[in-house]
Amino acid sequence: MLSYNINPEWNPYCIKFQRCIYQCKQLDELDASYHEMTKYGQNYCNNIIMNIQEKSKQFIQDMQKDVYMVENFFLTQLKKIQKERDEVIELAKRAINIKLPKSKCFAIKQKMQECMRKAVMLQNYTAYNHEQLTKIAKLHDSTSNYVLNATSWVEDMMLKTDFDDGTQYSEIFDSISSSYAELMNIGQKKAFQLLKNQETAKTDDKNRVANISSMLAVASAIFLANFINLIAYWFDYFPKAKLTKIQEMAVRVHFIIATIMVGFGYVMYFFNKFQLNYIFVLQIPGSVIQYGHRNVIKIGAIQMLVVTASSTLCLINQLNKTSKTGLPATIPIVFGQFALKVSQIMKPTYWMLFPTLTLPLFTIVNMVRFRGKRSVFTYAMITLFRMFTPWRQRVEFPHFYFCNLLNSAKDSFKEIIAIIGCNRVPDYILILFVNIFNLTRGVQSFLRWRDSKQFYNQGWNMIKYLISIVSSMLSLEKVKNSKKTDDPTLYWVFTGVKAVECVYKLYWDIFEDWGLLYGGSSGKKFRTDKSKWQYGWYVRRPCNMPLLAVVAAHLVDYTARVIWIVPYFEDVKKQTDSYWYKCLTTEIEIFRRLVWMLIRMDNQQSTNAEGYATVDKIPDTVQEYEREEAQKKVKSNEETNILNSMSELQSIFNDTHGKEKVDQLCNAYKKLQETLPSKITNFSEVMITARGLVKDRKQSVDFSVSTLNAVKELNFDDYTSKKTQNLLSQEKINKIAAFQKSAKMQFKDGKIQLKSINKEQKPQGNILLKSSNIPNLRLKTNSTKLQSNREERSSFDQLLNSDSQQFIQSYVLDDVEIGAALK
């Protein structure tokens, strides 16, 4: 469908291709049954033939409904485009009459380009549906000799309908291009090209970046092949020559970083190929995605080039230095003699400084180049900060997704610390850096479990990372050396934990993260709906990826997960102790993680696994020129949902009374919490956050005023007060009393102002604070500002009666306790 460049929002109005495929499959099965039953007599065959003809008739009837749906949608869109065309042509005529300068006709040109683009999209839509109809009809006719002739029916339908008529588009194109040619005083042919190829400049830039990235990727592959050839040459002729520990770790770390960069670029390529909306799922601002995977591959290829070149020169110099006879004048690699001479310029270790400086230098250049603008670097820094501080906001999909990627490279972080410490840092200190990401993922899973109040599946996910922390102790020298002692119990205990971790993670990858086989938590909604099973019992959910790719990823995951047991075989013990084997296993783990990221993104796209996204369905991937509009639409939908939830709360206050009102209030409040994009802890933050997000500021302010007035009028004597008093400790009651003395609330001209008596605490800007700091919060909006003002105060005690005070303040201070009371 992407080859036709169709608007994803039009997909529901296309021919139902999957349904037609399913019906053709049924006809094919019936035809196979017919051939099997021929040996039992004609009576059995007649029943099957009637069934085939009945299903074939139903197939054509369903197709007819689809054709009418496509035609109606086409006519509706065509009328809209023709209306826009007439308006923009009239606008161009006025500009021509008043002789408007060309420099001021940019807005008219944009409108014409937009109208032309919509016409092209509609043309692609009709062409796609026409092609699908023809393919499906031919497939239907090939299933059995007893089906109705769908191909001739489609040809007849095309003659009766208008949506495949190309003359309508020609008329639109000609009228717009002629008007634009007259406006800009150019030829009509040139005007048509300028309007239709509005993305030409961007496309040329993308092609240029793609060509550069391809050439760099090929060059880096050649350099990498040279490096591997040099390693083989080393083993054959200089087996006793070695790199120093610092050099070994530096080479391995830089190769891992370059592999991650190149690999993630190709993962992004497959995201686009399989129509996975990674921009929405990873919450990447559309403005920072200019060249997509092309630019990531280009940067990664440059880094790989620098790493392989530096590592080659370092290795040549070190071999020449440590071997007894020295290297020959010519080395059997490309530019071998030249590399030998260049490598003598500096000491071997110094060559590894070049890849170390490349990334910081590139980052600084881009920060200067894109200063004041959102960039990928800005997005990465924000995501990293939020990843390591999960308690400050709701744990989102990008936070755990990238944390898992870094967790696969945890040994590299240990080696970075070892290099900084000149290889003198004790292993019991290094193990702390190995487990940074395990600990971070454990905290993220705990917070998700605490927020959802359901142990499955985030609670089990947290246990998985705790087990990983224990199993990592197997890398300690004391544990490894215990195998050679008389009592190797310690070694085998941690080996057993490692085996449990391996099985646990294999299950989690396949079932929970990827939603394969039984499907885990992500496949619950599809377990009874077999029509959504993409590949039968194996993939029991919708899937955008081909079956071969899923099976290959499955095999890669199994292989990479169990490769750690290879050193336990004595036959290969010597080879597995080598430095290059450790490099290979680390690279395999990175490759496994990149494959995992691909299938995990597909599962997230199809099922919204673990409920990270706040929408019911993750939207389909969109074309690059539609990203900004799509993001605006998503934001608008979120704001609409927030306003609807606030209106529901307000209606509860107005229409219900007593205990029923309190129950409904809690349910509606929880629903409002779910619609907000950030982690909300109390009632005041809900209102403040909602006021900061919704478009209609006045409506949100009016809601807040009416809400607090309604709370003031509630009578909790019979229901809330006793339960709340029993739950609250004396310390809590004292805290409420202190809050009442320090907080002042005022209603004036439709605005809410929270006052603070304590001037020493300064307002902390437009952010959400903990409940104890809410009196000092300053909210910057168009119609509401929270600021300190000693002169204008009204008594909080006069505004609310004692029971209502206790209710609202306990909500402000800790809504968990009042929520328990109201249950």
Residue pairs with C-beta under 8 A, 6 or more apart in sequence:
1 11
1 14
1 128
1 275
2 275
4 124
4 125
4 127
4 128
5 120
5 121
5 124
5 623
6 14
6 121
6 124
6 125
6 128
7 121
7 125
7 626
8 619
8 620
8 621
8 622
10 73
10 121
10 125
11 620
13 69
13 70
13 73
14 70
14 125
14 128
14 129
14 132
15 63
15 66
15 67
15 70
15 129
15 132
15 133
15 136
16 62
16 66
17 132
17 136
19 62
20 59
20 62
20 63
20 136
20 139
20 140
21 136
21 139
22 531
23 55
23 58
23 59
23 62
23 140
24 59
24 136
24 139
24 140
24 143
26 55
27 52
27 55
27 56
27 59
27 140
27 143
27 144
27 147
28 143
28 144
30 48
30 51
30 52
30 55
30 144
31 52
31 143
31 144
31 145
31 146
33 48
34 45
34 48
34 49
34 52
34 144
34 146
37 44
37 45
37 48
38 45
49 146
52 144
52 146
52 147
53 146
53 147
53 148
56 140
56 144
56 146
56 147
56 148
56 150
57 148
59 140
59 147
59 150
60 148
60 150
60 153
63 133
63 136
63 137
63 150
63 153
63 154
64 157
67 133
67 157
67 161
70 126
70 129
70 163
71 161
71 162
71 163
74 122
74 125
74 126
74 162
74 163
75 162
75 163
77 118
77 122
77 125
78 122
78 168
80 118
81 115
81 118
81 119
81 122
81 172
82 172
84 111
84 114
84 115
84 118
85 115
85 119
85 172
85 175
85 176
88 108
88 111
88 112
88 115
88 176
88 179
89 175
89 176
89 179
91 108
91 111
92 108
92 112
92 179
92 180
92 182
92 183
93 179
95 105
95 108
95 183
96 182
96 183
102 184
102 185
105 183
105 184
108 183
109 180
109 184
109 195
112 176
112 179
112 180
112 195
113 195
113 198
115 172
115 176
116 172
116 173
116 176
116 195
116 196
116 198
117 198
117 625
119 169
119 172
119 173
120 196
122 169
123 166
123 169
126 163
126 164
127 164
129 163
130 158
130 163
130 164
133 154
133 157
133 158
134 151
134 154
136 150
137 150
137 151
137 153
137 154
138 151
140 147
140 150
141 147
141 149
141 150
141 151
158 164
162 168
173 192
173 196
174 188
176 195
177 188
177 191
177 192
177 195
178 188
178 191
180 191
180 194
180 195
181 187
181 188
181 190
181 191
184 191
186 194
197 203
199 625
202 624
205 291
206 291
206 294
209 291
209 294
209 295
209 298
210 291
210 294
212 298
213 265
213 294
213 295
213 297
213 298
213 301
216 297
216 298
216 301
216 302
216 305
217 262
217 297
217 301
219 301
219 305
220 262
220 301
220 304
220 305
220 308
222 334
223 304
223 305
223 308
223 309
223 312
224 304
224 308
226 308
226 312
226 333
226 334
227 308
227 311
227 312
227 315
229 332
229 333
230 312
230 315
230 316
230 331
230 333
231 315
231 580
233 331
233 332
233 333
234 241
234 315
234 319
238 319
238 322
238 323
240 322
240 323
241 318
241 319
241 322
241 323
242 318
242 322
243 251
243 314
243 315
243 318
243 348
243 579
244 318
244 348
244 349
245 423
246 349
246 419
246 422
246 423
247 314
247 318
247 348
247 349
247 352
248 579
249 415
249 418
249 419
249 423
250 349
250 352
250 356
250 419
251 307
251 311
251 314
251 315
251 352
251 583
252 412
252 415
252 579
252 582
252 583
252 586
253 412
253 415
253 416
253 419
254 307
254 310
254 311
254 352
254 355
254 356
255 307
255 311
255 583
255 587
256 409
256 412
256 586
256 587
256 590
257 303
257 307
257 355
257 359
257 412
258 300
258 303
258 304
258 307
258 355
259 304
259 587
259 590
259 591
260 300
260 405
260 409
260 590
260 594
261 296
261 299
261 300
261 303
261 304
262 297
262 300
262 301
262 303
262 304
263 300
263 590
263 591
263 594
264 296
264 300
264 405
264 594
264 597
265 293
265 294
265 296
265 297
265 298
265 299
265 300
266 293
266 297
266 594
267 594
267 597
267 598
268 278
268 292
268 293
268 296
269 293
269 297
270 276
270 598
271 278
271 293
271 598
271 601
271 621
272 292
272 293
272 621
274 544
274 545
274 549
274 602
275 544
275 620
275 621
276 544
276 601
276 602
276 605
276 621
277 605
277 618
277 619
277 620
277 621
277 622
278 284
278 601
279 286
279 289
279 621
279 627
280 613
280 618
280 619
280 630
280 634
281 397
281 398
281 601
281 604
281 605
281 613
281 618
282 397
282 398
282 401
283 396
283 397
283 398
284 379
285 374
285 379
285 631
286 627
286 628
286 630
286 631
287 373
287 374
287 628
288 374
288 375
288 376
288 378
288 379
289 624
289 627
292 624
299 362
302 358
302 362
303 355
303 358
303 359
306 354
306 355
306 358
307 355
309 354
310 351
310 352
310 354
310 355
311 351
311 352
312 333
312 339
313 339
313 342
313 343
313 351
314 343
314 348
314 349
314 351
314 352
315 348
316 327
316 331
316 339
316 340
316 343
317 343
317 344
317 346
317 347
317 348
317 351
318 348
319 327
320 326
320 327
320 340
320 343
320 344
321 348
327 340
329 337
329 340
330 336
330 337
330 340
331 337
331 339
331 340
333 339
343 351
363 377
366 375
366 377
367 375
367 377
383 398
383 399
383 402
384 402
386 392
386 393
386 396
386 399
387 398
387 399
387 400
387 402
387 403
387 440
388 440
390 399
390 440
390 443
390 444
390 447
391 443
391 447
393 678
393 679
394 451
394 677
394 678
394 679
395 444
395 447
395 448
396 612
397 604
397 612
397 613
399 444
400 441
400 444
400 612
401 597
401 600
403 437
403 440
403 441
403 444
404 437
404 441
404 593
404 596
404 597
405 593
405 594
405 597
406 413
406 437
407 437
407 438
407 441
408 589
408 590
408 592
408 593
409 586
409 590
410 433
410 434
410 435
410 436
410 437
410 438
411 434
411 586
412 586
413 433
413 434
413 436
414 430
414 431
414 433
414 434
417 425
417 429
417 430
417 433
418 425
418 430
427 475
427 476
427 477
428 476
431 472
431 473
431 475
431 476
434 472
434 475
435 468
435 469
435 472
438 465
438 468
438 469
438 472
439 465
439 469
441 461
441 465
442 462
442 465
442 466
442 469
445 458
445 459
445 461
445 462
445 465
446 458
446 462
448 458
448 610
449 455
449 458
449 459
449 462
451 679
452 458
452 611
456 521
457 512
457 520
457 521
457 610
458 610
461 508
461 512
464 501
464 504
464 505
464 508
467 497
467 500
467 501
467 504
468 501
468 505
470 494
470 497
471 494
471 497
471 498
471 500
471 501
473 479
473 494
474 480
474 491
474 494
474 495
474 497
474 498
478 490
479 490
479 491
479 494
480 491
482 488
482 489
482 490
482 491
483 491
483 492
498 564
502 561
502 562
502 564
505 561
506 557
506 558
506 561
509 557
509 561
509 596
510 516
510 517
510 554
510 557
511 517
511 518
511 519
511 520
512 520
512 521
512 522
512 609
513 520
513 596
513 599
513 600
513 603
513 609
514 553
514 596
514 599
514 600
514 602
514 603
515 522
515 523
515 539
515 540
515 541
515 603
515 606
515 607
515 609
516 538
516 539
516 540
516 550
516 554
517 537
517 538
517 540
518 540
519 526
519 527
519 540
519 541
520 609
521 609
521 610
522 541
522 603
522 607
522 608
522 609
522 610
523 540
523 541
523 607
525 607
526 532
526 533
526 540
526 541
526 542
526 607
527 540
532 540
532 541
532 542
533 539
533 540
533 541
534 541
534 542
534 543
535 543
535 547
535 550
538 547
538 550
539 547
539 550
541 603
541 606
541 607
542 606
542 607
543 550
543 602
543 606
544 602
544 605
544 606
545 598
545 599
545 602
549 598
550 599
552 595
553 595
553 596
553 598
553 599
556 591
556 592
556 595
557 592
557 595
557 596
559 588
559 592
560 588
560 589
560 591
560 592
561 592
563 585
563 588
564 585
566 572
566 576
567 573
567 576
567 577
575 581
600 609
603 609
604 612
604 613
604 618
605 618
608 615
608 616
608 617
608 618
614 638
614 674
614 675
614 677
615 634
615 637
619 630
619 634
622 630
636 695
638 675
638 677
638 693
639 693
639 694
639 695
641 675
642 672
642 675
642 676
642 690
642 693
642 694
643 694
643 696
643 699
643 700
645 668
645 671
645 672
645 675
646 672
646 690
646 694
646 700
646 703
647 703
648 668
648 671
648 672
649 665
649 668
649 669
649 672
649 703
649 707
650 703
650 706
650 707
650 710
652 661
652 664
652 665
652 668
653 661
653 665
653 706
653 707
653 710
653 711
654 706
654 710
656 664
658 715
658 718
658 719
659 718
659 719
661 714
662 714
662 716
662 719
662 720
662 822
663 822
666 819
666 822
666 823
669 683
669 686
672 686
672 690
673 680
673 686
676 686
676 689
676 690
676 693
677 693
678 689
678 768
680 686
680 689
680 768
681 770
681 771
681 815
682 771
682 774
682 811
682 812
682 813
682 814
682 815
683 808
683 811
683 812
683 815
684 771
684 774
684 811
684 812
685 768
685 771
685 774
687 700
687 703
687 704
687 707
688 768
688 777
688 779
688 786
689 768
690 700
691 697
691 700
691 701
691 704
691 779
691 781
691 784
692 766
692 779
692 781
694 700
697 781
697 782
697 783
697 784
698 750
698 783
701 750
701 751
701 752
701 783
701 784
702 750
704 752
705 747
705 750
705 752
708 745
708 747
708 752
708 808
711 800
711 804
711 807
711 808
712 799
712 800
712 801
712 804
713 804
714 803
714 804
714 807
715 803
716 724
716 803
716 804
716 806
716 807
717 803
720 803
720 806
720 807
720 821
720 822
721 803
721 806
723 821
723 822
724 806
724 807
724 810
724 817
724 818
724 821
725 806
727 817
727 820
727 821
728 736
728 810
728 817
732 810
732 813
732 814
732 817
735 813
736 805
736 806
736 809
736 810
736 813
739 772
739 775
739 809
739 812
739 813
740 796
740 797
740 805
740 809
741 757
742 756
742 757
742 758
742 775
743 754
743 755
743 756
743 774
743 775
743 796
744 754
744 755
744 756
744 757
744 775
744 793
744 794
744 795
744 796
745 752
745 753
745 754
745 755
745 794
745 796
745 799
746 752
746 753
746 755
746 792
746 793
746 794
747 794
748 792
750 783
751 783
751 784
751 785
752 784
752 786
753 785
753 786
753 787
753 789
753 792
754 774
754 775
754 777
754 786
755 775
755 788
755 789
755 790
755 792
755 793
756 775
756 776
756 788
757 790
758 775
758 776
759 788
761 773
761 776
762 776
763 776
763 777
763 778
763 786
763 787
763 788
764 773
764 776
764 777
764 778
765 778
765 780
766 778
766 779
766 780
769 776
769 777
771 812
771 813
771 814
772 813
774 812
776 788
777 786
778 785
778 786
778 787
779 785
779 786
796 805
797 805
800 808
807 818
810 817
810 818
810 821
811 818
